[in-house]
């Protein structure tokens, strides 16, 4: 498991808000933390330390975070704070700008400058939910004066590379219990690459990013595109390359670096067969004909599907389905 989980209900009620304030103060740049819900405060988060990058999915009752110029002078960890808001509304006053943010918006703050981050409705008892990403400013491969243009501005998190970052951050929390400490440095690198690509795109400064960062972001755009189009039997390397405005040879080079040698065609085939394999064992789909499932996963010809499935799993799809559903219908020992 990656990360430490905090839940306010694990702390005595009278101490919850003070405990939360102390923990957040240790994790992020020191700030005044204010809430109208101190007597009934509720919060939870998972602190995920991924090398030099910290990711913390969190939910909390409306709370204000105000960092003054005096606090900046007293202590500056030289961090950027990127926040993805999933539920609720926030307003950020920072670097001479004021911006309002809603669900699936990203916003960036700099620990070296004062900021005031506050909920749109202090008294509303509904939790705010989001994911924070903190990382050293020195690791962002973009000129600081250009990054300053993004402070206090919203970046939509449902479009382009930002959508990949959003999905990755949400997925990190979902998969945290299956990940181990050895995975952390690599995951931190991926997060930083995606953040760099998102900010570079927002500044129209992607050319300033290192080639490996641009390639990683491109590879993730490609794999997301493939997953969204697995049902299409015409999904081929030339189609994928054209959709991303690159040559087929460059597609193969980027993809094999990302997958450590697996070809585009092999990766598509494996994802399609994994999806069909999962659906054939799904009891809720037992009335769905095998050929319908095959078509759903990009195999319009039954013979092609049967041959590919038998090669991958050692049995034809109909036989596998019968065995899988029969095994699941068997009563458990002691039931």
N, C-alpha and C positions, 0 to 999 in steps of 0.2 A: 504494500500500500504506500502511495505517495501522499504526504501531507499530514498535518495535525488538525483535528476537527475540534472546534469550539462551539458549544451550545450554551446559551445564557441560562437555560433551565438547570444546568449542572452547578450553578453558583447560587447561593442564597439570594432571595429576591431583593433584599436591601442593598446588596453589593453588586448587582448585575451591571448597572450603568457604569459605575466607577471601574469595574473590572474591564468592561469593554473599552472604555476610554483609555485605560492604561495599556491594554494590548495593542490597540490601533496606534497609539502613540509610539510604541516600540517598533511596530512594523513599518510605519510610514513617517513622513516628515512631521515633527511635532506641530500640533495645531490645537486651537480651542475647539472642543467637541461639545455641542450644545443640543439638547433635545427636550421637547415638551412631554416626553414619555419616560422620564427618569424613574417614576414610581412603579411603572408596569413595563419596564424595558424588556425588549426581546431582540435577540440577534443570534445568528450562527454563521460560521464561515469555515472553510478549509484552507489552511496555509500550505501552499505547495512551493517548496524551494527547488527550483530547477536550475542548478548552477547559479549564475549571477542574476537570474531572472526569478522574480517571485510572482506567482499567480495566486489570487485568493478569491474564489467564488464566495459570495456573501449575500445574506439577507438581513435587514434590520429595520426597526421602526424609524420613521423620519428623524433624521439627525443632521445637524449642520457642522461643517468642518471649515474653520476659519484660521488661516495662517497669516500672521502679521509680518511686517517688515522687521520688527524686533526679533521675532522667532527665526526669521531667515538669518539675521546677523548672529544669533546665538548658536544656531545649529543648522548646517546645510549638508545633507548626505549626498548632494549632487545626483539626484535621481529624476527621471521622468516618471510620471504616474499616468498611465493610460487606463481609462475606465470604460467598460461596456455596460450600459444600462439595459436591463432586460424587462423590468417592471417599474412603473412609477414615472415621476417627472422631477428633474433637477434644474437648477440655475447655477451657472458658474460665472463669477466675476474674476477675470484673470488677464494680466498683461494689457490692461486698458480696454478689454472687450467684455461684453456680457452676453452669454448665450443660454438659451433654454434647450433642454435635451429630454427626449422621450425614449420609449422602448426601442432598442436596437440602434441607438446612437452611440458613437464613440466620442470621447473628449480627452484632451491631453493637458496635463498640468506639469509645471516645472518647479521643483523644490526650491530653486534659487529665487523665486519670485512669490510675493504674497498672492493668496487666492481666497475666495469665499465660495464654498460649494454648499448649496442649501436646497432643501426640498421645496417644491412648489407649494405644498400644503403641509405646514408643520404639524397641524392638529389631526390630520387624517391618520387613523390607526392602522392603515394597510401597510405592510412591509414594502420597502424598496428592495429590489433584487438586482444584482449585477456581478461583474467579474472585474477585479482590479489587476493590473499588470504593472509591476514596478521594476525598473532596470537602470543601471548606471548610465548617465548621459554620455559617457565616453564610449559606450558600445554602439551607439546609434550612428551608422555611417552616413550621416547627412550634416551639412553645415549648421551649426547652432543658430546662426542668424536666420536661416531659412525655416528651421523648426519653430522658431519664435512666431512665425506667421500663422501657425496652427493653434497656438495657445488660446483657449477660450472659444474656439470654433468647433462646431459639430461636424462629425464625419459619419454619413449614413452607413450603418453596419449590415445592410441587406444587399449591397451591390458590389460587384466586382471582387477584387482581392479582399476588401473588407468583409464580405460575406464568408470567405474562406477562413479568415481570422476568427470571426464570430463563431462559426461552426466548430473550429478547432478548440477554442476556449470552452465552449459548452461541453464538447466531447471529453475534454480533459477531466472535468468534474465527474462526468458519468463513468469514466473508465479508471478513476483514481485508485479504486480498491484492487484493480487487476494489474496495476503498474508497480514496478519495484524501484528502489533507489538507483539501480544501474541505468534505468531509463531516463532519469532526471536530466543529466547534462544534454542529451540529444534533444529532448523535448524543449528545453530552454532555448537551444539553438533554433529550433523550428519556430517557436514563438517569436524570437527576436527577428528572424528573417521575415516572417509574415508582417510583424509590426513595421519593420523598415520599409517593406514594399507598400504597405497601406499608406504610410506617411509620405513616402516618395511619390506615390501616385497622386495623393491629395495636393502635393506641391508641384506636380508635373515635373518632378526631378528624379525620375527613375534612373536616368542615365548616370546620376551621381552614385548610385548604389554599386557595391562590388558585384562582379559577374555571378559569383556563387549565390548571392542573395536573390538576384533577379531570376536565376535558373530555378532555385527552390520554389519561389512564388509561382513561376510559370508551370513547373511540374505539378503543383497542387491545383492550379486552375485546370490543367489538363485532366488530372484524375477525377476532379469534381465533375467536369464536363462528361467524361466517360460514364461515371456512375449515373448521371441524369439521363443518359441516352442508351443504356444497355438494352432496352427493349427494341431498338432500331437495328434490324439485320444489316443495314447499310453503313453501320458504324465501322469505318475502316481508317487506317492511318492517314490516307490522303484527305478524308473528310475531316478528321480531327485536326490535321495540320492546317487546312484551309480555314477552319473555324478560329484558329489562333494566329493566323497570318504569319505562319512560319513554314519552312520547307519540311518535306517528309524526312529528309536525312537529319535535320536539326531536331525534329520531334523524337526520332529514335535515340539520338545521342543524349538529349536531356532526360528522356524517360528512363533509359537504362542506367544513367547515373543515379536517378532518384530511387529506382527499384533494385539497385545492385545487380543489374544484368538481365532482368526479366524483360522480354520484348513487349511491345504494345499489344500485339495480337494475343500473346499468351496471357497477359494480365486481363484483357477483356474476357477471354474464354474462361479463366478461373473465376472471375467475379460473376459471370453469367451462371456457371455451373453451381457455384456456392449458393446463389439466390434460388435456383431451381431445386437444389438439394434441400434447402431449408423449407421451401413451400411444399414439397412432396411429403415431408414429415409433419406438416402442420395439420392438426386434426380439424381445424376450422375450415380447411380447404379440401377436405377429403372428397367432397362432391364435385370439385372442379376437375374436369378431364385433364389427363396428362398433357395432351397436345396444346391445351389452352395455357397451361403453365409454361410449356416450352416456348410458345409464341411470345408470352409475356417477357421472357428472358432472351429474346432475340434469335430464337430457333424456329423459323416458320416451317421447316421441313422436319417431320417426325424422325426420319431415318438419320439425319444429321445429329439430332439431339440424342437419340438412343446410342449412337456410336460414340459420341463425345462423353456422354454420361457413363457408359460402361467402361470406357478407358480410364476415366477419372476415379470412379468409385467401385469398379469390379463387378457391377450388376446392372442390368437394364433398369430404367426408371420405374417401370410398373412393378417389377419384383422388389426393388428397394422400398417403394412406397408401401407395399403390402406388409413387408417385414417391419418397417418402422412403425406403422400404425398399429400392427398387431402387438408389438412389444409395448407400446404405450397403453394399450387397452388391457394388458395383463394386470391382475390385482397384485399389489405389493405384498411381500411377506408380512404377515401379521395384520393385514388390513381387514 
